[in-house]
Amino acid sequence: TVVLNLWVATPFTRPENISCIFYFDRNLTCTWSPEKETNDTSYTVRMTYSYGKSSCTVNATEASCSFPSYCAIAPDNCSVEVEAQNNDGKAISAITYWDLSSIVKTEPPIILSVNPISNRMFQIRWEPWEKIHVFPLTCMIQFRTVNSSHWTEVNLEDCERVFNLTGLQAFTQYVLALRFRFSDSRYWSKWSKEETRMTMEEVPHVLDLWRILEPADVNGDRKVLLLWKKARGAPVLEKTFGYNIQYSAENSTNVTEINSITTQHYELLLLGQTHCVSVTSFNSLGKSQEAILRIPDAHEETFQCIKGMQAYIAEPLLVVNWQSSIPEVDTWIVEWIPETAESKFPALCWESVSRVTNWTIEQDKLEPFTCYNISVYPVLGHHVGEPYSIQAYAKEKAPTSGPNTTVNNIGLKTAVVTWKEIPKSIRNGFIHNYTIFYQAEGGKKLSKTVNSHTLQYDLESLTRRTSYTVSVMASTRAGGTIGSSINFKTSSISVFEIVLLTTLIGGGLLLLSIKTVTFGLRKPNSRLTHLCCPDVPNPAESSLATWFGDDFKKKSNMKETENSGNTEDQVLKPCPVPADLTDKLVVNFENFLEVVLTAEAGKGQESVLGGEANEYVTSPSRADCPPGKSFKEPSVLTEAASEDCHSRTPGMAEETYSELDNQPLPSCQSPGLEPPCEERAQNPYLKNSVTTREFLMHENIPEYSKGEI
């Protein structure tokens, strides 16, 4: 077995990208590429200095080397060349030329002192770490307040060893650091050690002033709550001993002063006119400038200049932008308050904004999942304009619970799904849309999405007589929550079909009823005819209406003879029959029945009231006689009927009534007493009276009593 080891020669790389830095008073360091070679590469670096009069050579095994300080003394021009060599061969780089003043780099400077020499100035003393005397230097100082992470950098050309830092805030702690470079060099030194100092105190800054206006009363007077605070950019450690308020009616010289207020709010009662209010703060050095605000009367119209407003999230900030129609307005007051706040104070927050038309606030400074009302007021001079308002959330999430759902107007293939808005306290964001989910029993789940202003949806193309489950999901930008599900079943028959069917059946029954009634009325002797049109007896055609006087007298005498032989019967005396006998029979028949029943009760018979059988007696009718033609003795028959009714025998009563039935009297004629009268119109009494009287008869009444009746 023969093993062959093959070595593949790779092309040798020439050194490139030579870079050099002159560390002042230490060395000149150069690097090149490639940074690492294989096959044990060695390097030889040759440098010329003193403008080419001298040279220096350094050997290296890596892609960097340093020349000692005696070979590099600024100012000077140098050249550098690198030669690489290994088993594969040798390669030499191109010659590079360097101005030491342009590549010099120093150590960090030393800050000797930082002294506040006025309200907003520091005097800084410093020196380089190296012994640098003849070279021009450039410095850069950076500073920040102790409670800030933002650095401000200031570049100082021709930097002296002592300089002043201006533009600071009074009575504020600052952190400072310094670095420098040769003016011709491209390399800065590292930052010096940080120093912390505080500027001197001065009179307070002018305040930011705002107000909350209460509704005016009937006289135009109203309460005004003044609010003030340190302006943005005022010293954090600024000392304030108190505040002074001055106010007066506009164009009036009568000024009211309120001094030494220690709070940052105060309530005024202003009468019904425009007022000017000013607030100042003071400390041991003096008082601030006045912050002035004009309070218009309740009926004054304010100017408008904001055309639109938008709010959006730009992590980690909430940003509000607006557009103005008046370029002269460059100051704005921004108010924000949770929508759930019961009153403006103390929940209201506000801030003054100048020279921009946007406002930002960190999201963490606002309550998450809470809706805020944000209003922007334009301020032109001391005049406040009409606000523009918008709502916004700092953070959103899905609603806490879904909407409550109901289903109405369920039809064959349709149903109306209705839901209520979710209370704002649990929305956790703006509702962007609603999604309706519905599913037939054993079917596929379907959904429909509508906008946030829609609170009902008509489901269509459903299946008849089918159970469905429906629910509604409310969605914000961060997610959605489904409400409780509700079940319903579509109808098996529609209202229209019910009405149509009812109409057809009812119409058919009505036509059938009409036809049946019509057919029944055509038969003269049918029960329906007698039920709908009963026969009413005519009193004028009664058999009792015609009585013959002679026959009546004859029968009366015969009855008297027959009754004379009976000691138990009373004799009925003959008496003249009046012409209105029929009327008297009708009127006095109740008295007659009462007498009969009383007599039977006296004999121990069962009371007629306990009976169950009923009999009916029809009273006779007759034609009326003219006035003045009445009988001369009308009371005789009445007296005889009341006194002698008990003496009548059954045979007598039957004979008498049989005679009445068989021998009707002529109209308006009394037998044997007066000549017959002319026939006249029916008596109004008989015309309006009941022609049939019903009497209740006990089934145990003796037969003779029934016969007499």
C-alpha positions as CSV (number, residue, x, y, z in Angstrom):
1,T,0.0,0.0,0.0
2,V,1.4,3.3,-1.0
3,V,0.2,6.5,0.8
4,L,0.7,9.8,-1.1
5,N,0.6,13.1,0.8
6,L,-0.3,15.9,-1.6
7,W,0.3,19.5,-0.6
8,V,-1.7,22.0,-2.6
9,A,0.1,25.4,-2.9
10,T,-2.2,28.4,-2.3
11,P,-1.4,31.8,-3.7
12,F,0.5,34.0,-1.3
13,T,-1.5,37.1,-0.2
14,R,0.1,40.5,-0.4
15,P,-0.3,42.7,2.8
16,E,-2.9,45.4,2.2
17,N,-5.0,48.1,4.1
18,I,-2.1,49.4,6.2
19,S,-3.4,51.7,9.0
20,C,-1.3,53.6,11.6
21,I,-2.1,55.6,14.8
22,F,0.4,57.8,16.5
23,Y,-0.1,57.6,20.3
24,F,1.5,60.9,21.5
25,D,4.8,60.4,23.3
26,R,4.4,56.6,23.2
27,N,4.6,54.9,19.8
28,L,3.4,54.5,16.3
29,T,1.2,51.4,15.9
30,C,0.4,50.0,12.4
31,T,-1.9,47.2,11.3
32,W,-2.7,45.5,8.0
33,S,-4.6,42.6,6.4
34,P,-4.9,39.7,6.1
35,E,-4.8,39.5,9.8
36,K,-3.7,35.8,9.9
37,E,-1.7,33.8,7.5
38,T,-1.0,30.1,7.4
39,N,2.3,28.3,6.9
40,D,4.2,30.3,9.6
41,T,4.2,33.7,7.9
42,S,6.7,36.3,9.2
43,Y,6.6,40.1,8.5
44,T,9.2,42.8,8.2
45,V,8.0,46.4,8.5
46,R,10.2,49.2,7.4
47,M,9.5,52.9,8.3
48,T,11.3,56.1,7.2
49,Y,10.9,59.2,9.4
50,S,12.5,62.7,9.7
51,Y,11.1,63.4,6.3
52,G,12.9,60.3,4.9
53,K,16.3,60.9,6.4
54,S,16.1,58.0,8.9
55,S,14.6,54.5,8.9
56,C,13.5,52.0,11.4
57,T,12.7,48.2,10.9
58,V,10.5,46.0,13.0
59,N,9.9,42.2,12.7
60,A,6.5,40.7,13.6
61,T,4.7,37.4,13.4
62,E,1.2,38.9,13.5
63,A,-0.5,41.6,11.3
64,S,0.5,44.5,13.6
65,C,3.6,46.2,15.0
66,S,4.7,49.2,17.0
67,F,7.6,51.6,16.4
68,P,9.3,53.2,19.5
69,S,8.7,56.8,20.4
70,Y,12.1,57.9,19.2
71,C,11.2,56.9,15.7
72,A,8.0,58.9,15.7
73,I,8.1,62.5,16.9
74,A,5.5,64.9,15.7
75,P,5.4,66.9,13.5
76,D,6.8,64.6,10.9
77,N,6.0,62.7,7.7
78,C,6.7,58.9,7.6
79,S,6.4,56.0,5.2
80,V,5.6,52.4,6.0
81,E,6.2,49.2,4.0
82,V,5.3,45.6,5.0
83,E,7.0,42.5,3.6
84,A,5.5,39.0,4.2
85,Q,7.4,35.7,3.8
86,N,6.6,32.0,4.4
87,N,7.3,28.6,2.7
88,D,5.2,29.6,-0.3
89,G,7.2,32.7,-1.1
90,K,7.5,36.4,-0.4
91,A,5.2,39.4,-0.9
92,I,5.7,43.2,-0.4
93,S,3.0,45.7,0.2
94,A,2.7,49.1,-1.4
95,I,4.4,52.0,0.4
96,T,2.1,54.2,2.5
97,Y,2.8,57.8,3.7
98,W,1.6,59.3,7.0
99,D,1.5,62.8,8.6
100,L,1.9,62.2,12.3
101,S,-0.1,65.3,13.2
102,S,-3.2,63.9,11.5
103,I,-3.0,60.5,13.1
104,V,-2.0,61.5,16.6
105,K,-4.2,60.4,19.6
106,T,-3.9,61.4,23.2
107,E,-4.9,60.2,26.6
108,P,-8.2,61.5,28.2
109,P,-7.9,65.0,29.7
110,I,-8.0,65.8,33.3
111,I,-10.7,68.2,34.6
112,L,-9.2,70.3,37.3
113,S,-12.3,72.2,38.5
114,V,-15.9,73.1,37.6
115,N,-17.1,76.3,39.3
116,P,-20.5,78.0,39.0
117,I,-19.7,81.7,38.4
118,S,-23.3,82.9,37.6
119,N,-26.9,81.6,37.6
120,R,-26.5,79.6,34.4
121,M,-22.7,79.2,33.8
122,F,-19.8,76.9,34.8
123,Q,-16.1,77.8,34.5
124,I,-14.1,74.7,33.7
125,R,-10.3,74.2,34.1
126,W,-8.6,71.2,32.5
127,E,-5.3,70.0,31.1
128,P,-4.0,67.1,28.9
129,W,-2.4,64.1,30.4
130,E,0.6,64.6,28.1
131,K,2.9,67.5,27.9
132,I,1.4,69.3,25.0
133,H,2.4,72.9,24.5
134,V,2.6,74.0,20.9
135,F,-0.2,72.2,19.1
136,P,-3.6,73.8,18.7
137,L,-6.4,71.7,20.3
138,T,-10.1,71.2,19.9
139,C,-12.3,70.2,22.8
140,M,-15.7,68.7,23.2
141,I,-17.7,68.8,26.4
142,Q,-20.9,66.8,27.1
143,F,-23.3,67.4,30.0
144,R,-26.7,66.3,31.3
145,T,-28.9,66.9,34.3
146,V,-28.7,64.3,37.0
147,N,-32.2,63.0,36.4
148,S,-31.8,62.7,32.6
149,S,-30.1,60.2,30.3
150,H,-29.8,62.6,27.4
151,W,-26.4,64.1,26.8
152,T,-25.8,67.4,25.2
153,E,-22.5,67.9,23.4
154,V,-20.7,71.2,22.8
155,N,-17.7,71.5,20.4
156,L,-15.1,74.1,21.4
157,E,-12.6,75.1,18.7
158,D,-9.2,76.4,19.7
159,C,-9.9,75.2,23.2
160,E,-8.1,77.0,26.0
161,R,-7.2,75.3,29.3
162,V,-9.9,77.4,30.9
163,F,-13.4,78.0,29.3
164,N,-17.0,78.8,30.3
165,L,-20.0,76.6,29.7
166,T,-23.1,78.7,29.3
167,G,-26.8,78.2,28.5
168,L,-27.5,76.1,31.6
169,Q,-30.5,76.2,34.0
170,A,-30.3,77.9,37.3
171,F,-30.1,75.8,40.5
172,T,-29.7,72.5,38.5
173,Q,-27.3,69.7,39.0
174,Y,-25.2,68.7,36.0
175,V,-22.9,65.9,35.1
176,L,-20.0,66.8,32.8
177,A,-17.2,65.1,30.8
178,L,-14.5,66.3,28.4
179,R,-12.4,65.1,25.5
180,F,-10.0,66.7,23.0
181,R,-7.8,66.1,20.0
182,F,-5.2,67.9,18.0
183,S,-6.9,70.3,15.7
184,D,-5.5,68.5,12.6
185,S,-6.0,65.0,14.0
186,R,-8.8,62.7,13.1
187,Y,-8.8,60.8,16.4
188,W,-10.5,62.1,19.6
189,S,-9.2,61.1,23.0
190,K,-11.4,59.1,25.4
191,W,-13.8,61.0,27.7
192,S,-12.5,62.3,30.9
193,K,-13.8,61.3,34.3
194,E,-17.3,62.7,35.0
195,E,-17.8,65.6,37.3
196,T,-21.1,66.7,39.0
197,R,-21.9,70.3,39.9
198,M,-24.9,72.6,40.6
199,T,-25.6,76.0,39.1
200,M,-26.4,78.9,41.2
201,E,-30.0,79.8,42.3
202,E,-32.0,82.6,40.7
203,V,-35.5,84.0,40.8
204,P,-38.2,81.5,39.8
205,H,-39.1,81.0,36.2
206,V,-42.4,82.2,34.8
207,L,-45.2,79.8,35.5
208,D,-47.5,77.9,33.1
209,L,-51.1,79.1,34.0
210,W,-54.4,77.5,33.2
211,R,-58.0,77.5,34.3
212,I,-61.2,75.4,34.7
213,L,-64.3,77.4,34.0
214,E,-67.5,76.4,35.9
215,P,-71.0,77.1,34.3
216,A,-72.2,80.7,34.8
217,D,-75.3,81.4,36.9
218,V,-78.3,83.5,35.8
219,N,-76.4,86.7,36.5
220,G,-73.4,85.6,34.5
221,D,-71.2,85.1,37.6
222,R,-69.1,81.9,37.7
223,K,-66.4,80.1,39.6
224,V,-63.0,79.9,38.0
225,L,-60.4,77.4,39.3
226,L,-56.9,78.6,38.5
227,L,-54.1,76.0,38.0
228,W,-50.4,76.7,37.6
229,K,-47.1,74.8,37.7
230,K,-43.5,75.1,36.7
231,A,-43.0,75.5,33.0
232,R,-41.4,72.8,30.9
233,G,-37.7,73.4,31.1
234,A,-37.7,75.1,34.5
235,P,-35.1,74.0,37.0
236,V,-36.0,70.8,38.7
237,L,-34.6,72.0,42.0
238,E,-35.9,75.5,41.7
239,K,-37.0,76.8,45.1
240,T,-40.3,78.6,45.5
241,F,-41.6,80.1,48.7
242,G,-45.1,80.9,47.5
243,Y,-47.4,82.5,44.9
244,N,-49.2,85.8,44.4
245,I,-52.4,86.3,42.4
246,Q,-53.7,89.6,41.0
247,Y,-57.0,89.9,39.0
248,S,-59.2,92.7,37.8
249,A,-62.0,93.4,35.4
250,E,-60.8,94.1,31.9
251,N,-60.0,97.9,31.4
252,S,-60.4,98.5,35.1
253,T,-57.8,99.9,37.5
254,N,-59.3,98.2,40.5
255,V,-56.9,95.3,41.2
256,T,-57.5,92.5,43.7
257,E,-54.4,90.8,45.2
258,I,-54.1,87.5,47.0
259,N,-50.6,86.9,48.4
260,S,-48.5,84.0,49.7
261,I,-50.5,81.1,48.4
262,T,-48.7,77.8,49.0
263,T,-50.8,75.6,46.8
264,Q,-50.8,75.4,43.0
265,H,-54.5,76.0,42.6
266,Y,-57.0,78.7,43.7
267,E,-60.7,79.2,43.1
268,L,-62.1,82.7,42.2
269,L,-65.6,83.9,41.9
270,L,-65.7,86.3,39.0
271,L,-68.6,88.6,38.2
272,G,-70.3,88.6,34.9
273,Q,-67.6,90.3,32.8
274,T,-64.2,89.7,31.3
275,H,-61.2,89.5,33.8
276,C,-57.4,89.4,33.5
277,V,-55.6,87.2,36.0
278,S,-51.9,87.0,36.7
279,V,-49.8,84.7,38.9
280,T,-46.2,85.0,40.1
281,S,-43.9,82.9,42.2
282,F,-41.2,84.1,44.6
283,N,-38.2,82.9,46.5
284,S,-35.3,84.5,48.5
285,L,-33.9,86.1,45.4
286,G,-37.1,87.7,44.1
287,K,-40.3,87.0,42.2
288,S,-40.8,85.6,38.7
289,Q,-42.4,87.2,35.7
290,E,-46.2,87.3,35.5
291,A,-48.1,84.5,33.9
292,I,-51.2,86.3,32.5
293,L,-54.5,84.7,31.4
294,R,-57.7,86.3,30.2
295,I,-61.0,84.9,31.5
296,P,-63.8,85.9,29.1
297,D,-67.4,86.5,30.2
298,A,-69.8,83.6,29.9
299,H,-71.4,84.9,26.7
300,E,-68.3,85.8,24.7
301,E,-67.6,83.8,21.6
302,T,-64.1,82.3,21.2
303,F,-62.1,81.8,18.0
304,Q,-61.6,78.5,16.3
305,C,-58.5,77.5,14.5
306,I,-58.0,73.7,14.9
307,K,-59.2,71.9,11.8
308,G,-58.5,68.3,12.7
309,M,-56.7,66.1,15.2
310,Q,-55.2,62.6,15.3
311,A,-53.9,60.3,18.0
312,Y,-51.7,57.2,17.5
313,I,-49.2,55.0,19.3
314,A,-45.5,55.2,18.5
315,E,-43.8,53.0,21.1
316,P,-43.2,54.0,23.8
317,L,-45.1,57.2,23.2
318,L,-48.7,58.4,22.7
319,V,-48.6,61.0,19.9
320,V,-51.3,63.7,19.2
321,N,-51.1,65.8,16.1
322,W,-53.4,68.6,15.0
323,Q,-53.7,71.1,12.1
324,S,-54.2,74.9,12.6
325,S,-55.8,77.4,10.3
326,I,-54.2,80.4,12.0
327,P,-50.4,80.5,11.6
328,E,-50.0,83.2,14.2
329,V,-51.1,80.7,17.0
330,D,-48.0,79.1,18.3
331,T,-49.0,78.2,21.9
332,W,-51.4,75.4,22.9
333,I,-52.7,74.0,26.1
334,V,-53.2,70.2,26.1
335,E,-55.7,68.7,28.6
336,W,-56.1,65.0,29.2
337,I,-58.4,63.3,31.7
338,P,-59.7,59.7,32.1
339,E,-63.2,59.4,30.8
340,T,-64.3,57.6,34.0
341,A,-63.3,60.6,36.2
342,E,-66.2,62.0,38.1
343,S,-64.9,65.6,38.1
344,K,-62.2,67.6,36.3
345,F,-60.3,68.4,39.5
346,P,-58.0,66.9,40.6
347,A,-58.1,64.2,37.8
348,L,-57.4,66.8,35.0
349,C,-53.8,67.0,33.7
350,W,-52.6,69.7,31.4
351,E,-49.4,71.0,29.7
352,S,-48.4,74.0,27.6
353,V,-46.9,73.4,24.2
354,S,-45.1,76.0,22.1
355,R,-44.0,76.4,18.5
356,V,-45.2,72.9,17.5
357,T,-48.5,71.3,16.5
358,N,-48.0,67.9,18.2
359,W,-47.8,66.6,21.7
360,T,-46.3,63.4,23.1
361,I,-46.4,61.6,26.4
362,E,-44.9,58.3,27.6
363,Q,-47.4,55.5,27.7
364,D,-46.3,54.5,31.2
365,K,-47.5,57.9,32.5
366,L,-51.1,57.0,31.5
367,E,-53.3,54.3,32.9
368,P,-53.4,51.3,30.5
369,F,-56.7,50.1,29.0
370,T,-58.4,53.4,30.0
371,C,-60.0,55.8,27.6
372,Y,-58.7,59.4,27.9
373,N,-60.4,62.6,26.7
374,I,-57.7,64.8,25.1
375,S,-58.5,68.4,24.3
376,V,-56.2,71.0,22.7
377,Y,-56.9,74.8,23.3
378,P,-55.2,77.4,21.0
379,V,-53.8,80.4,22.8
380,L,-53.2,83.6,21.0
381,G,-51.6,86.2,23.3
382,H,-53.8,86.1,26.4
383,H,-56.9,84.8,24.5
384,V,-57.9,81.2,24.6
385,G,-59.8,79.7,21.7
386,E,-62.3,76.9,21.1
387,P,-60.9,73.5,22.0
388,Y,-60.7,70.4,19.8
389,S,-61.2,67.1,21.6
390,I,-60.4,63.5,20.8
391,Q,-60.3,60.1,22.6
392,A,-57.3,57.8,22.9
393,Y,-56.0,54.8,24.7
394,A,-52.4,54.5,25.8
395,K,-52.6,50.7,25.7
396,E,-55.3,48.4,24.5
397,K,-56.3,44.8,25.0
398,A,-59.3,42.6,24.3
399,P,-62.6,43.5,26.0
400,T,-63.1,42.0,29.5
401,S,-66.4,40.4,28.3
402,G,-68.3,40.1,25.1
403,P,-71.7,41.7,24.2
404,N,-75.0,40.5,25.4
405,T,-77.0,39.0,22.5
406,T,-80.7,38.5,21.8
407,V,-82.5,37.1,18.8
408,N,-85.8,38.6,17.6
409,N,-88.2,38.4,14.6
410,I,-87.5,34.7,14.1
411,G,-89.0,33.6,10.8
412,L,-88.8,30.7,8.4
413,K,-85.3,31.5,7.0
414,T,-84.5,34.8,8.8
415,A,-83.7,36.1,12.3
416,V,-82.5,39.4,13.7
417,V,-79.5,39.3,16.0
418,T,-79.3,42.3,18.4
419,W,-76.6,43.1,20.9
420,K,-75.8,45.9,23.3
421,E,-72.7,48.0,23.5
422,I,-70.1,46.9,26.0
423,P,-69.7,49.4,28.9
424,K,-66.7,51.6,28.4
425,S,-65.3,50.5,31.8
426,I,-64.6,47.0,30.4
427,R,-63.9,47.7,26.7
428,N,-60.1,48.1,27.2
429,G,-59.8,49.8,23.8
430,F,-61.8,51.1,20.9
431,I,-64.2,48.6,19.4
432,H,-63.3,48.3,15.7
433,N,-65.8,45.7,14.6
434,Y,-68.3,43.0,15.7
435,T,-68.3,39.4,14.4
436,I,-71.5,37.4,14.4
437,F,-70.9,33.6,14.7
438,Y,-73.9,31.3,13.9
439,Q,-74.1,27.6,13.4
440,A,-76.9,25.2,12.6
441,E,-77.2,22.1,14.7
442,G,-74.7,19.7,13.2
443,G,-73.7,22.2,10.5
444,K,-70.8,24.4,9.6
445,K,-69.9,27.5,11.7
446,L,-70.4,30.7,9.8
447,S,-69.5,34.3,10.6
448,K,-70.2,37.8,9.5
449,T,-68.3,41.0,10.4
450,V,-69.8,44.4,10.8
451,N,-68.5,47.8,11.8
452,S,-68.5,49.2,15.3
453,H,-71.6,51.3,14.8
454,T,-73.8,48.4,14.0
455,L,-75.7,46.8,16.8
456,Q,-77.9,44.3,14.9
457,Y,-77.6,42.0,12.0
458,D,-80.2,40.2,9.9
459,L,-79.4,36.5,9.4
460,E,-80.7,35.2,6.1
461,S,-80.8,32.0,4.1
462,L,-81.4,29.9,7.2
463,T,-83.1,26.5,7.2
464,R,-86.7,26.1,8.2
465,R,-87.4,24.5,11.5
466,T,-83.7,24.2,12.5
467,S,-82.0,25.0,15.8
468,Y,-79.2,27.5,15.6
469,T,-76.5,28.8,18.0
470,V,-75.4,32.4,17.7
471,S,-72.8,34.6,19.5
472,V,-71.2,38.0,18.9
473,M,-67.5,38.9,19.3
474,A,-66.4,42.5,20.0
475,S,-62.8,43.2,18.8
476,T,-60.3,46.0,19.6
477,R,-57.0,46.5,18.0
478,A,-55.4,44.1,20.5
479,G,-58.0,41.3,20.2
480,G,-61.6,40.2,20.6
481,T,-63.9,38.6,23.2
482,I,-66.9,36.5,22.4
483,G,-70.1,37.0,24.4
484,S,-72.4,34.3,25.7
485,S,-74.1,32.0,23.1
486,I,-77.9,31.9,22.6
487,N,-80.0,29.2,20.9
488,F,-83.0,29.7,18.7
489,K,-85.1,27.7,16.3
490,T,-86.5,28.9,13.0
491,S,-90.2,28.7,12.5
492,S,-92.0,25.8,10.7
493,I,-94.7,28.1,9.4
494,S,-94.6,31.9,8.7
495,V,-97.0,34.5,9.9
496,F,-98.2,35.0,6.3
497,E,-98.9,31.4,5.9
498,I,-100.9,31.4,9.2
499,V,-102.9,34.4,8.2
500,L,-103.5,32.9,4.7
501,L,-104.6,29.6,6.2
502,T,-106.8,31.2,8.8
503,T,-108.4,33.4,6.2
504,L,-109.2,30.5,3.9
505,I,-110.6,28.3,6.7
506,G,-112.6,31.2,8.2
507,G,-113.9,32.3,4.9
508,G,-114.9,28.7,4.1
509,L,-116.7,28.3,7.4
510,L,-118.5,31.7,6.9
511,L,-119.7,30.7,3.4
512,L,-120.9,27.4,4.7
513,S,-122.7,29.0,7.6
514,I,-124.4,31.5,5.3
515,K,-125.4,28.8,2.9
516,T,-126.8,26.6,5.7
517,V,-128.8,29.5,7.2
518,T,-130.2,30.5,3.8
519,F,-131.2,26.9,3.1
520,G,-132.8,26.5,6.5
521,L,-134.8,29.7,6.2
522,R,-136.3,28.6,2.9
523,K,-138.2,25.7,4.8
524,P,-141.3,27.3,6.5
525,N,-141.6,24.6,9.2
526,S,-138.0,24.0,10.0
527,R,-136.6,24.4,13.5
528,L,-134.2,27.1,12.3
529,T,-137.2,29.1,11.0
530,H,-139.0,28.9,14.4
531,L,-135.8,29.7,16.2
532,C,-134.9,32.7,14.2
533,C,-138.5,33.9,13.5
534,P,-140.8,32.6,16.3
535,D,-144.6,33.0,16.0
536,V,-145.9,35.7,18.3
537,P,-149.6,35.3,19.3
538,N,-151.9,38.2,18.3
539,P,-154.1,39.2,21.2
540,A,-156.7,40.4,18.8
541,E,-157.2,36.9,17.5
542,S,-157.7,35.2,20.9
543,S,-160.9,33.2,21.6
544,L,-161.4,35.1,24.8
545,A,-161.8,38.3,22.9
546,T,-165.4,37.4,21.9
547,W,-167.8,36.9,24.7
548,F,-171.6,36.5,24.4
549,G,-173.6,38.0,27.2
550,D,-176.6,35.7,27.1
551,D,-174.5,32.5,27.0
552,F,-172.4,33.9,29.9
553,K,-175.5,34.6,32.0
554,K,-177.0,31.3,31.2
555,K,-173.9,29.4,32.2
556,S,-173.6,31.5,35.3
557,N,-177.2,30.6,36.4
558,M,-176.6,27.0,35.7
559,K,-173.5,27.0,37.8
560,E,-175.3,28.8,40.6
561,T,-178.1,26.1,40.6
562,E,-175.6,23.3,40.6
563,N,-173.6,24.8,43.5
564,S,-176.7,25.5,45.6
565,G,-177.0,21.8,46.5
566,N,-173.5,21.6,47.8
567,T,-173.0,23.0,51.3
568,E,-169.3,23.1,51.0
569,D,-169.2,25.2,47.8
570,Q,-170.0,28.9,47.7
571,V,-172.5,30.3,45.2
572,L,-171.1,32.5,42.4
573,K,-173.5,35.3,42.1
574,P,-174.3,36.4,38.5
575,C,-172.9,39.8,37.7
576,P,-172.6,41.8,34.6
577,V,-169.5,41.3,32.5
578,P,-167.7,44.5,31.7
579,A,-166.2,45.1,28.3
580,D,-162.7,45.2,29.6
581,L,-163.0,41.7,31.2
582,T,-160.0,40.5,29.2
583,D,-157.8,43.2,30.6
584,K,-158.9,42.5,34.1
585,L,-158.3,38.8,33.7
586,V,-154.7,39.5,32.6
587,V,-154.1,42.0,35.4
588,N,-155.8,40.1,38.3
589,F,-154.8,36.6,37.4
590,E,-151.8,36.8,39.8
591,N,-154.1,37.7,42.6
592,F,-156.3,34.8,41.7
593,L,-153.4,32.4,41.7
594,E,-152.2,33.8,45.0
595,V,-155.6,33.2,46.6
596,V,-155.8,29.6,45.4
597,L,-152.3,28.8,46.6
598,T,-153.0,30.4,50.0
599,A,-156.2,28.3,50.4
600,E,-154.4,25.1,49.6
601,A,-151.6,25.9,52.0
602,G,-154.2,26.3,54.7
603,K,-155.5,22.8,54.1
604,G,-152.1,21.2,54.8
605,Q,-151.1,20.8,51.2
606,E,-147.5,21.1,50.1
607,S,-146.3,24.5,49.3
608,V,-146.4,25.5,45.7
609,L,-142.9,26.8,46.0
610,G,-141.5,23.3,46.3
611,G,-142.9,22.1,42.9
612,E,-141.0,21.5,39.8
613,A,-143.7,21.3,37.1
614,N,-144.6,24.5,35.4
615,E,-147.8,25.4,33.5
616,Y,-148.5,28.3,31.3
617,V,-151.8,30.3,31.0
618,T,-152.3,32.6,28.1
619,S,-154.5,35.7,28.8
620,P,-157.1,36.7,26.3
621,S,-157.0,39.8,24.2
622,R,-159.8,41.9,22.8
623,A,-160.3,45.1,20.9
624,D,-160.5,48.2,23.0
625,C,-163.7,50.3,23.4
626,P,-163.8,54.0,23.1
627,P,-163.4,56.1,26.2
628,G,-166.5,56.5,28.3
629,K,-168.1,53.3,27.2
630,S,-167.0,51.3,30.3
631,F,-169.3,49.1,32.3
632,K,-171.3,50.7,35.1
633,E,-170.3,48.1,37.7
634,P,-166.6,47.2,37.0
635,S,-165.9,46.2,40.6
636,V,-168.5,43.4,40.8
637,L,-166.6,40.9,38.8
638,T,-163.4,41.7,40.7
639,E,-165.1,41.3,44.0
640,A,-166.7,38.0,43.0
641,A,-163.4,36.7,41.7
642,S,-161.6,37.5,44.9
643,E,-164.3,36.3,47.3
644,D,-165.9,33.2,45.6
645,C,-162.9,31.7,43.7
646,H,-162.6,29.0,46.3
647,S,-166.2,27.8,45.8
648,R,-165.7,26.8,42.2
649,T,-165.8,23.1,41.5
650,P,-163.5,21.6,39.0
651,G,-166.5,20.8,36.7
652,M,-167.7,24.3,36.8
653,A,-164.3,25.8,36.0
654,E,-163.8,23.4,33.1
655,E,-167.3,24.1,31.8
656,T,-166.8,27.8,32.0
657,Y,-163.5,27.8,30.2
658,S,-164.8,25.4,27.6
659,E,-167.6,27.9,26.9
660,L,-165.1,30.7,26.6
661,D,-163.2,28.7,24.1
662,N,-166.2,27.7,22.0
663,Q,-168.3,30.9,22.2
664,P,-166.1,33.9,21.7
665,L,-167.7,37.3,22.5
666,P,-168.2,39.8,19.7
667,S,-165.7,42.6,19.8
668,C,-166.5,45.4,22.2
669,Q,-169.8,43.9,23.3
670,S,-171.1,43.2,26.8
671,P,-174.0,40.7,26.9
672,G,-177.3,42.2,28.0
673,L,-175.9,45.5,29.4
674,E,-174.9,48.0,26.7
675,P,-175.2,48.0,22.9
676,P,-172.1,47.0,21.0
677,C,-169.6,49.8,20.4
678,E,-167.8,50.5,17.2
679,E,-164.5,48.9,16.6
680,R,-161.6,51.2,17.3
681,A,-157.8,50.9,17.1
682,Q,-156.1,48.7,19.5
683,N,-155.6,50.1,23.0
684,P,-152.1,51.3,23.6
685,Y,-152.1,49.4,26.9
686,L,-152.6,46.1,25.1
687,K,-150.2,47.2,22.3
688,N,-147.3,47.5,24.7
689,S,-148.1,44.8,27.2
690,V,-146.9,41.2,27.3
691,T,-149.4,38.9,25.6
692,T,-148.2,35.8,27.4
693,R,-147.8,35.5,31.2
694,E,-146.0,32.6,32.7
695,F,-147.0,31.0,36.0
696,L,-145.1,28.5,38.0
697,M,-147.4,25.7,39.2
698,H,-146.5,23.1,41.7
699,E,-147.0,19.6,40.5
700,N,-148.9,18.7,43.7
701,I,-151.7,21.3,43.3
702,P,-155.1,19.6,43.3
703,E,-156.7,18.9,39.9
704,Y,-159.6,21.2,40.6
705,S,-157.3,24.1,41.1
706,K,-155.6,23.4,37.8
707,G,-158.9,23.1,36.2
708,E,-160.1,26.4,37.6
709,I,-157.0,28.0,36.3
